[in-house]
Amino acid sequence: MALSVFHHPSLTLPSPPPQPSPPSLRPSPSNSLQFTLPAPRPLLLLLRSSRPNRRHSSLRAGLSSAVDSPPQTSGSQPEKKLILQVRDLTAVIAESKQEILKGVNLTVYEGEVHAVMGKNGSGKSTFAKVLVGHPDYEVTGGSVVFKGQDLLEMEADERSLAGLFMSFQSPVEIPGVSNINFLRMAYNAKREKLGLPELGVFEFYAYLYPKLELVNMKTDFLDRNVNEGFSGGEKKRNEILQLAVLGAELALLDEIDSGLDVDAFQDVAKAVNGLLTPTNSVLLITHYLRLLQFIKPTCIHIMENGKIVKTGDISLAEALEKDGYEAIAKPH
């Protein structure tokens, strides 16, 4: 999940629920547990920009135009729903005004897995952060349409509630906030957006329990503070657990394979595969072929100097693994 600067009052944390048979946990109102929690909306997205004004309307021209890097889908699946369309996106670091993105074009349809590869400093992580509305970056041109809406006109929390999720390379720790409180408030904020009633403590635990098995996490993780004292593998599992709970329609996974041992790597890759459906999509950022051998991409994009310069299938990653970026850059 997209995490940045976090300010949160002290929470009264609940005792962990008993080991249940999840479907049977339906307490009566008289004996249900109560959390002392703030309103859920500010907690859901910790990247909300402090900028008071929206982007200028002149940056939104041509939202329906075709992009330069069309998706390469396999098989015959007509009438796929367009999830994301990025056209000529440019962006700078907000403080220094250094240009990082220099005209990114990308189209993602439902059910697709796109991988973005490139050297360090090529703009991969910046691209993902710009999509989720990170305040460290300022969009200077181009357009982004997400599920038919102008993504660049949304605040960061609105993007999350609309179905966008990001897992960072190095998830931050949030002292004083337990995993179960964090997940429950985030999930209930999404339900509120959809006009659905909040889930109570036991109802939410019944919803959450099967997802713990998906990422191979024990129940005691729920009582620990978010990412506090977690190993690299535990942090990545926790990020995928958040994705499983929120059920995002487009997941941006930034180097989820970095810093993982073999077991953790396989657990994370298996969990991501378990979350893929014909109606959601994934944008992976990675340096390594091994991840793409577990999570099969629809297509692979090579990013260089703030642009996507080449798009292909798995053979592109195989050539990169064998001969490096110099070979990829050579004309055929």
C-alpha positions as CSV (number, residue, x, y, z in Angstrom):
1,M,0.0,0.0,0.0
2,A,1.2,3.5,-0.7
3,L,2.7,4.7,2.6
4,S,4.4,8.0,3.4
5,V,4.2,10.6,6.2
6,F,1.7,9.3,8.8
7,H,0.2,11.2,11.7
8,H,-2.3,9.1,13.7
9,P,-3.6,9.4,17.3
10,S,-3.1,6.6,19.8
11,L,-5.4,3.7,19.3
12,T,-6.9,1.4,21.8
13,L,-5.9,-1.9,20.3
14,P,-8.2,-4.9,20.7
15,S,-7.2,-8.2,22.1
16,P,-6.7,-10.7,19.3
17,P,-9.8,-12.7,18.5
18,P,-10.0,-16.3,19.4
19,Q,-9.0,-18.9,16.9
20,P,-12.3,-19.3,15.1
21,S,-14.0,-21.2,12.4
22,P,-14.4,-18.0,10.4
23,P,-17.7,-18.4,8.8
24,S,-19.5,-18.9,12.2
25,L,-18.3,-15.6,13.8
26,R,-21.5,-13.6,13.9
27,P,-21.6,-11.9,17.4
28,S,-24.7,-10.1,18.7
29,P,-24.6,-6.4,19.1
30,S,-24.5,-6.7,22.9
31,N,-21.2,-8.6,23.0
32,S,-19.3,-7.3,20.0
33,L,-15.9,-5.7,20.6
34,Q,-15.4,-2.0,20.1
35,F,-12.3,-0.1,18.7
36,T,-11.5,3.4,19.7
37,L,-10.7,4.7,16.3
38,P,-10.8,7.9,14.3
39,A,-12.7,8.3,11.1
40,P,-11.3,5.9,8.5
41,R,-10.8,8.2,5.5
42,P,-7.6,9.9,6.6
43,L,-5.9,6.6,7.4
44,L,-6.7,4.8,4.1
45,L,-4.2,6.7,1.9
46,L,-1.1,8.2,3.6
47,L,0.1,9.9,0.4
48,R,-2.6,12.6,0.3
49,S,-1.1,15.7,-1.3
50,S,-1.1,19.0,0.5
51,R,-1.5,20.9,-2.7
52,P,-4.7,23.0,-2.5
53,N,-5.3,23.3,-6.2
54,R,-6.0,20.7,-8.9
55,R,-3.8,20.5,-12.0
56,H,-4.5,23.0,-14.7
57,S,-7.0,21.8,-17.2
58,S,-4.6,22.3,-20.1
59,L,-2.8,19.1,-19.1
60,R,-5.8,17.0,-19.7
61,A,-6.1,17.3,-23.5
62,G,-6.5,14.2,-25.6
63,L,-7.7,11.7,-22.9
64,S,-9.2,9.4,-25.5
65,S,-6.3,9.4,-27.9
66,A,-4.3,6.2,-28.6
67,V,-1.0,5.7,-26.8
68,D,2.3,4.8,-28.4
69,S,2.7,1.5,-26.5
70,P,-0.4,-0.6,-27.1
71,P,-1.0,-3.7,-25.1
72,Q,-0.1,-7.1,-26.5
73,T,-2.7,-9.5,-25.4
74,S,-2.7,-13.2,-25.9
75,G,-5.7,-15.2,-27.1
76,S,-9.0,-13.9,-28.4
77,Q,-10.8,-12.0,-25.7
78,P,-13.0,-9.4,-27.3
79,E,-14.3,-6.3,-25.6
80,K,-11.8,-6.2,-22.8
81,K,-12.3,-3.3,-20.4
82,L,-9.8,-0.5,-20.5
83,I,-8.3,0.0,-17.0
84,L,-5.5,2.4,-17.5
85,Q,-4.4,4.7,-20.4
86,V,-1.3,6.9,-20.0
87,R,-0.5,9.3,-22.7
88,D,2.7,11.5,-23.0
89,L,3.0,11.7,-19.2
90,T,5.7,14.1,-17.9
91,A,6.6,14.9,-14.3
92,V,9.2,16.6,-12.2
93,I,10.4,16.4,-8.6
94,A,8.2,18.9,-6.8
95,E,11.0,20.6,-4.9
96,S,13.8,20.7,-7.4
97,K,11.7,20.7,-10.6
98,Q,14.1,18.1,-12.1
99,E,12.3,16.3,-14.9
100,I,12.0,12.6,-14.4
101,L,9.2,11.4,-16.6
102,K,9.6,12.6,-20.2
103,G,6.6,11.3,-22.1
104,V,5.4,7.9,-20.8
105,N,2.8,6.0,-22.8
106,L,1.1,2.9,-21.6
107,T,-2.3,1.1,-22.0
108,V,-3.5,-1.7,-19.6
109,Y,-6.7,-3.7,-20.0
110,E,-8.4,-5.8,-17.4
111,G,-6.8,-9.2,-16.7
112,E,-3.4,-8.1,-17.9
113,V,0.0,-8.3,-16.2
114,H,2.5,-5.6,-17.4
115,A,6.1,-5.6,-16.3
116,V,8.3,-2.5,-16.4
117,M,12.0,-3.1,-16.4
118,G,14.9,-0.7,-16.7
119,K,18.2,0.5,-15.2
120,N,18.2,2.3,-11.8
121,G,17.2,5.9,-12.3
122,S,15.3,5.3,-15.5
123,G,12.0,6.5,-13.9
124,K,10.2,3.2,-13.1
125,S,9.4,3.9,-9.4
126,T,8.7,7.6,-10.1
127,F,6.1,6.5,-12.7
128,A,4.3,4.3,-10.2
129,K,4.4,7.0,-7.5
130,V,3.0,9.6,-9.9
131,L,0.1,7.3,-10.7
132,V,-0.9,7.0,-7.0
133,G,-0.5,10.8,-6.4
134,H,2.7,11.0,-4.4
135,P,3.2,14.6,-3.3
136,D,7.0,14.5,-4.0
137,Y,6.2,14.7,-7.7
138,E,4.4,17.2,-9.9
139,V,2.8,16.3,-13.2
140,T,3.7,18.8,-15.9
141,G,2.0,17.3,-19.0
142,G,0.1,14.4,-20.5
143,S,-3.0,12.6,-19.3
144,V,-3.9,9.5,-17.3
145,V,-7.3,7.8,-17.6
146,F,-8.2,5.2,-14.9
147,K,-11.5,3.3,-15.5
148,G,-12.8,6.2,-17.6
149,Q,-11.9,8.9,-15.1
150,D,-9.2,11.5,-15.1
151,L,-6.8,10.1,-12.6
152,L,-4.7,13.3,-12.3
153,E,-7.7,15.2,-11.0
154,M,-8.1,12.8,-8.0
155,E,-6.4,13.2,-4.7
156,A,-4.3,10.3,-3.5
157,D,-7.0,8.8,-1.2
158,E,-9.6,9.1,-4.0
159,R,-7.3,7.1,-6.3
160,S,-7.0,4.4,-3.7
161,L,-10.8,4.3,-3.1
162,A,-11.3,4.1,-6.9
163,G,-9.3,0.8,-7.0
164,L,-5.6,1.7,-7.3
165,F,-3.0,0.1,-5.0
166,M,0.7,0.5,-4.7
167,S,3.2,-1.7,-2.9
168,F,6.5,0.2,-2.2
169,Q,10.0,-1.2,-2.3
170,S,10.6,-0.3,1.3
171,P,7.3,-0.1,3.2
172,V,7.5,2.2,6.2
173,E,6.8,1.3,9.8
174,I,3.7,2.7,11.6
175,P,4.3,2.5,15.4
176,G,1.1,2.3,17.5
177,V,-1.1,1.0,14.8
178,S,-1.8,-2.7,14.6
179,N,-2.2,-4.5,11.3
180,I,-5.7,-5.6,12.1
181,N,-6.8,-2.0,13.0
182,F,-5.2,-0.6,9.9
183,L,-6.7,-3.2,7.6
184,R,-10.1,-3.0,9.0
185,M,-10.3,0.8,8.8
186,A,-8.9,0.8,5.3
187,Y,-11.4,-1.8,4.2
188,N,-14.4,-0.1,5.9
189,A,-13.4,3.2,4.2
190,K,-13.7,1.4,0.9
191,R,-17.1,-0.1,1.8
192,E,-18.3,3.4,2.9
193,K,-17.3,4.7,-0.6
194,L,-19.3,1.9,-2.2
195,G,-22.3,2.7,0.0
196,L,-22.0,-0.5,2.0
197,P,-22.2,-0.9,5.8
198,E,-19.0,-1.3,7.9
199,L,-17.9,-4.8,9.0
200,G,-17.7,-5.4,12.7
201,V,-14.7,-6.9,14.3
202,F,-15.7,-10.5,14.0
203,E,-17.2,-10.1,10.5
204,F,-14.0,-8.5,9.3
205,Y,-11.9,-11.3,10.9
206,A,-14.0,-13.9,9.0
207,Y,-13.3,-12.0,5.8
208,L,-9.6,-11.6,6.6
209,Y,-8.7,-15.1,7.8
210,P,-8.5,-16.9,4.4
211,K,-6.3,-14.1,3.1
212,L,-3.7,-14.8,5.8
213,E,-3.4,-18.3,4.4
214,L,-2.9,-16.9,0.9
215,V,0.2,-15.0,1.9
216,N,1.4,-17.6,4.4
217,M,1.1,-15.3,7.4
218,K,0.2,-16.4,11.0
219,T,-2.5,-14.7,12.9
220,D,-0.1,-13.1,15.4
221,F,1.0,-10.8,12.6
222,L,-2.4,-9.0,13.0
223,D,-1.5,-7.8,16.5
224,R,1.9,-6.4,15.5
225,N,2.2,-2.8,14.6
226,V,2.3,-2.2,10.8
227,N,5.7,-3.3,9.5
228,E,7.4,-2.5,12.9
229,G,10.2,-5.0,13.4
230,F,9.3,-6.9,10.3
231,S,11.9,-8.7,8.1
232,G,12.0,-7.8,4.4
233,G,10.0,-10.9,3.6
234,E,7.4,-10.1,6.2
235,K,7.0,-6.6,5.0
236,K,6.4,-7.8,1.4
237,R,3.9,-10.4,2.6
238,N,2.1,-7.7,4.6
239,E,1.9,-5.5,1.5
240,I,0.3,-8.3,-0.5
241,L,-2.1,-9.0,2.4
242,Q,-3.2,-5.4,2.2
243,L,-3.7,-5.9,-1.6
244,A,-5.8,-9.0,-0.9
245,V,-8.0,-7.2,1.6
246,L,-8.6,-4.1,-0.5
247,G,-9.1,-6.0,-3.7
248,A,-7.7,-3.3,-6.0
249,E,-8.5,-3.3,-9.7
250,L,-5.0,-2.2,-10.6
251,A,-2.0,-3.1,-8.4
252,L,1.3,-1.3,-8.8
253,L,4.0,-3.6,-7.3
254,D,7.3,-1.9,-7.0
255,E,10.1,-4.5,-6.8
256,I,8.2,-6.9,-4.5
257,D,11.0,-9.4,-5.2
258,S,13.8,-7.3,-3.7
259,G,15.5,-8.5,-0.5
260,L,13.6,-11.8,-0.3
261,D,14.9,-15.2,0.4
262,V,13.8,-18.2,-1.7
263,D,10.9,-19.1,0.5
264,A,9.6,-15.6,0.9
265,F,10.0,-15.0,-2.8
266,Q,7.9,-18.0,-3.7
267,D,5.2,-17.1,-1.1
268,V,4.9,-13.6,-2.5
269,A,4.8,-14.7,-6.1
270,K,2.2,-17.4,-5.3
271,A,0.1,-14.9,-3.4
272,V,0.1,-12.4,-6.4
273,N,-0.9,-15.2,-8.8
274,G,-3.7,-16.1,-6.4
275,L,-5.1,-12.6,-6.5
276,L,-5.2,-12.4,-10.3
277,T,-8.6,-12.5,-11.9
278,P,-10.0,-11.8,-15.4
279,T,-11.1,-8.3,-14.2
280,N,-8.1,-6.9,-12.3
281,S,-4.6,-6.0,-13.6
282,V,-1.1,-5.7,-12.3
283,L,1.8,-3.4,-13.1
284,L,5.1,-5.0,-11.9
285,I,8.3,-3.1,-11.6
286,T,11.3,-5.5,-11.4
287,H,14.9,-6.0,-12.4
288,Y,14.8,-9.8,-12.6
289,L,13.6,-12.4,-15.0
290,R,12.9,-14.9,-12.1
291,L,9.9,-13.0,-11.0
292,L,8.4,-13.0,-14.5
293,Q,8.9,-16.8,-14.6
294,F,6.5,-17.1,-11.6
295,I,4.1,-14.2,-12.5
296,K,3.5,-14.5,-16.2
297,P,3.4,-11.1,-17.9
298,T,1.1,-10.1,-20.8
299,C,3.9,-7.9,-22.0
300,I,7.1,-6.3,-20.9
301,H,8.2,-2.7,-21.2
302,I,11.7,-1.3,-21.0
303,M,12.0,2.1,-19.5
304,E,15.0,4.4,-20.3
305,N,15.5,8.1,-19.5
306,G,11.9,8.7,-18.4
307,K,10.2,6.9,-21.3
308,I,9.1,3.5,-22.3
309,V,11.4,2.7,-25.3
310,K,10.6,-0.9,-26.1
311,T,7.7,-3.3,-25.5
312,G,7.6,-7.0,-26.1
313,D,6.9,-10.5,-24.6
314,I,8.9,-12.6,-22.1
315,S,11.7,-13.0,-24.7
316,L,12.6,-9.3,-24.0
317,A,13.3,-10.1,-20.4
318,E,15.3,-13.2,-21.4
319,A,17.5,-11.2,-23.7
320,L,18.0,-8.6,-21.0
321,E,19.0,-11.3,-18.5
322,K,21.5,-12.8,-20.9
323,D,23.1,-9.8,-22.6
324,G,22.1,-6.7,-20.5
325,Y,20.5,-3.4,-21.5
326,E,23.1,-2.6,-24.1
327,A,21.9,-5.6,-26.3
328,I,18.3,-4.5,-25.8
329,A,19.1,-1.0,-27.0
330,K,20.8,-2.2,-30.2
331,P,18.6,-2.0,-33.4
332,H,17.8,-5.3,-35.0
